[in-house]
């Protein structure tokens, strides 16, 4: 009785662990199946869109036809410009704000920080109409600046960088000031280098979000010269265009490839950065 009583509890974590692993693989498979299907359609002729044959012929003509059917080169350029402007602005604004919240004391500091955190609970779609009115007043409708301006500051970025700056030993700050470094020099030479993994993780999150953002760019842009990839792909794949699904899949894969490659290159830094940032 004592032996069986001693071994029985040990079996439950093992069974639970196997169930957890099986469930994780099942969810991962369900998540990646649409991507596999898109890859299959993109690299095979239209005749094999709805049927799977192991030795079906491969083709790159879908990518060629998709590239020639819409101004994707212009869409890529607009998206790269948009992402660069937003990311640079967020790094500057969020860094300065996070440093102030991490190392300075001022009246109303806690209240202001709580108001910033409240913004995390407000969906951007709620501000859609007011943002559009603001862009009309500024005369920026149908410009790349209009797409990026509402996102130049980020509550999530301020919070994440503040958490990272709080982990920097105060002694390093004091030592730099003893050496004659000013406030900006301390920030750039002490805090920013020590928080580099956090910047990488936040940069990946920001780029991914704005690369896939559709609703606001769709509302604020009207011409090819300002549309990003998401809007261009949505118009390209609309039913009235009469484009085959294999070509649409090729276009979707082509536009998402930079994100997939970037995540594969930086996935270790991405995971480790959020583990380090944590909620300390």
C-alpha positions in Angstrom: 0.0 0.0 0.0 2.8 2.4 0.9 4.7 1.8 -2.4 1.6 2.2 -4.5 0.6 5.3 -2.5 4.1 6.7 -3.0 4.2 6.1 -6.8 0.7 7.2 -7.7 1.1 10.9 -7.3 4.3 10.8 -9.5 2.3 9.5 -12.5 -0.1 12.4 -12.6 2.5 15.1 -13.6 3.8 12.8 -16.3 0.4 12.3 -17.9 -0.4 15.9 -17.5 2.8 16.9 -19.1 2.1 14.6 -22.1 -1.3 16.1 -22.5 0.2 19.6 -22.4 2.8 18.7 -25.1 0.2 17.1 -27.3 -2.2 20.1 -27.0 0.7 22.5 -27.8 1.6 20.6 -31.0 -2.1 20.3 -32.0 -2.6 24.1 -31.6 0.7 24.8 -33.4 -0.5 22.5 -36.3 -3.9 24.2 -36.5 -2.2 27.7 -36.5 0.3 26.8 -39.3 -2.0 24.8 -41.6 -3.3 28.0 -43.4 0.3 29.0 -44.1 1.1 25.6 -45.5 -2.0 25.8 -47.7 -1.0 29.2 -48.9 2.5 28.0 -49.7 1.0 25.0 -51.6 -1.2 27.2 -53.8 1.5 29.8 -54.4 4.0 27.3 -55.8 1.6 25.2 -57.9 -0.6 25.9 -60.9 -4.2 26.9 -60.5 -5.4 23.4 -61.3 -4.0 22.2 -58.0 -5.6 24.8 -55.8 -8.1 22.4 -54.2 -6.4 19.1 -54.6 -3.2 17.7 -53.2 -0.8 15.7 -55.3 2.6 14.9 -53.9 4.3 15.1 -57.4 2.3 18.1 -58.7 4.5 20.4 -60.8 6.0 23.4 -59.2 5.9 26.9 -60.7 7.0 30.5 -59.9 4.7 32.0 -62.5 2.2 32.9 -59.8 4.7 35.3 -58.2 5.6 36.8 -61.5 2.0 37.4 -62.4 1.1 38.8 -59.0 4.1 41.2 -59.2 3.1 42.4 -62.6 -0.7 42.8 -61.8 -0.3 45.4 -59.1 2.3 48.1 -58.2 3.8 46.0 -55.3 7.2 47.8 -55.7 5.5 51.0 -54.7 3.6 49.3 -51.9 6.8 47.9 -50.5 8.5 51.3 -50.7 5.6 53.0 -48.9 5.6 50.3 -46.2 9.3 50.5 -45.6 9.1 54.3 -45.3 6.1 54.0 -42.9 7.8 51.4 -40.7 11.0 53.4 -40.5 9.4 56.7 -39.6 7.2 55.1 -36.9 9.9 53.0 -35.4 12.4 55.9 -35.2 9.8 58.2 -33.6 8.8 55.5 -31.1 12.3 54.8 -30.1 13.0 58.5 -29.4 9.8 59.4 -27.7 9.4 56.1 -25.7 13.1 56.2 -24.6 12.8 59.8 -23.2 9.5 59.1 -21.5 10.6 55.8 -20.0 13.8 57.3 -18.7 11.9 60.1 -17.0 9.5 57.6 -15.4 12.3 55.3 -14.3 14.8 57.8 -12.8 13.1 61.1 -12.0 10.6 62.2 -9.4 8.0 64.9 -10.3 4.5 65.8 -9.1 1.8 63.6 -10.5 4.3 61.0 -11.8 2.2 58.0 -10.7 -1.0 59.5 -12.1 0.6 60.3 -15.5 2.0 56.8 -15.7 -1.3 55.2 -14.9 -3.0 57.3 -17.6 -0.4 55.9 -20.0 -1.2 52.4 -18.9 -4.9 53.0 -19.4 -4.1 53.7 -23.1 -3.2 50.0 -23.4 -6.8 49.2 -22.9 -8.1 51.5 -25.6 -8.4 50.0 -29.1 -7.0 52.2 -31.9 -10.3 51.7 -33.8 -12.1 53.7 -31.1 -10.2 56.8 -32.1 -10.6 56.3 -35.9 -13.0 59.1 -36.5 -11.2 61.6 -34.3 -7.9 60.8 -35.9 -9.3 61.3 -39.3 -10.7 64.7 -38.4 -7.3 65.6 -37.0 -5.6 64.6 -40.3 -8.1 66.6 -42.3 -7.3 69.7 -40.2 -3.6 69.2 -40.6 -4.0 68.7 -44.4 -2.3 65.3 -44.2 -5.0 63.0 -45.7 -3.6 60.5 -48.2 0.0 60.8 -47.0 2.4 58.4 -45.3 2.7 60.9 -42.5 -1.0 60.6 -41.8 -0.7 56.8 -41.5 2.1 57.0 -39.0 1.4 60.1 -36.9 -1.2 58.5 -34.5 1.4 55.8 -33.6 4.5 58.0 -33.1 4.2 57.4 -29.3 3.4 54.0 -27.8 2.1 53.3 -24.2 3.4 49.7 -24.5 6.8 51.0 -25.6 7.0 53.4 -22.7 6.0 50.7 -20.2 8.4 48.1 -21.6 11.4 50.4 -21.7 10.7 51.8 -18.2 10.7 48.2 -16.9 14.1 47.7 -18.6 15.6 51.0 -17.3 14.5 50.1 -13.7 16.8 47.1 -13.8 19.9 49.2 -14.6 21.9 49.6 -11.4 21.8 53.1 -10.1 25.5 52.9 -9.4 26.3 52.9 -13.1 24.2 56.1 -13.4 26.2 57.7 -10.6 29.5 56.6 -11.9 28.8 58.1 -15.3 27.8 61.4 -13.8 31.0 61.4 -11.7 32.9 61.1 -14.9 31.3 64.2 -16.2 28.5 62.7 -18.4 25.4 64.7 -18.8 21.8 63.4 -18.7 21.6 62.7 -22.4 25.1 61.0 -22.4 24.1 58.8 -19.4 21.0 57.8 -21.3 22.7 57.0 -24.5 25.9 55.4 -23.1 24.5 53.5 -20.1 20.7 52.8 -20.3 20.3 52.3 -24.1 23.2 49.9 -24.6 22.2 47.8 -21.5 18.6 47.6 -22.8 19.5 46.7 -26.4 17.7 43.3 -26.3 14.5 45.1 -25.2 14.8 47.4 -28.1 15.1 44.5 -30.5 12.0 42.8 -29.0 9.9 46.0 -29.1 11.1 46.8 -32.6 9.9 43.4 -33.8 6.5 43.8 -32.2 6.1 47.3 -33.6 7.2 46.4 -37.1 4.9 43.4 -37.1 1.9 45.4 -36.0 2.3 48.2 -38.4 3.3 45.9 -41.3 -0.1 44.1 -40.9 -2.2 47.2 -39.9 -5.1 47.5 -42.4 -8.0 49.5 -41.1 -6.4 53.0 -40.5 -4.3 52.9 -43.7 -7.4 51.9 -45.6 -9.4 54.8 -44.3 -6.7 57.5 -44.6 -5.2 56.6 -48.0 -6.8 57.1 -51.5 -4.0 56.6 -54.0 -1.3 54.1 -55.0 1.5 56.6 -54.1 0.6 56.3 -50.4 -1.0 52.8 -49.9 1.0 50.3 -47.9 1.2 46.6 -48.6 -1.9 45.6 -46.5 -4.2 48.0 -48.4 -2.6 47.1 -51.8 -3.1 43.4 -51.1 -6.7 43.9 -50.0 -7.5 45.8 -53.2 -5.6 43.3 -55.3 -7.5 40.3 -53.8 -11.0 41.9 -54.0 -13.6 39.8 -55.8 -14.1 42.3 -58.6 -10.5 41.8 -59.7 -11.1 38.2 -60.7 -7.7 37.1 -59.6 -7.1 33.3 -59.1 -6.4 32.1 -55.5 -3.0 30.8 -56.4 -1.9 34.3 -57.5 -3.5 35.8 -54.4 -1.6 33.3 -52.2 1.6 34.1 -54.0 1.0 37.8 -53.4 0.2 37.2 -49.7 3.3 35.1 -49.3 5.4 37.7 -51.0 4.2 40.5 -48.8 4.6 38.5 -45.6 8.0 37.0 -46.4 10.1 39.9 -44.8 8.2 39.5 -41.5 8.8 35.7 -41.5 12.4 36.1 -42.3 12.9 38.7 -39.7 11.2 36.6 -37.0 13.4 33.6 -37.9 16.5 35.7 -37.7 15.7 37.3 -34.4 13.4 34.8 -32.6 16.0 34.0 -29.9 16.5 37.6 -29.1 12.7 38.1 -29.2 11.9 35.4 -26.7 14.9 36.2 -24.4 14.1 39.9 -24.4 10.5 39.5 -23.1 11.8 36.9 -20.6 14.3 39.5 -19.3 11.9 42.4 -19.4 9.2 40.4 -17.7 7.1 42.3 -15.2 9.8 43.2 -12.6 
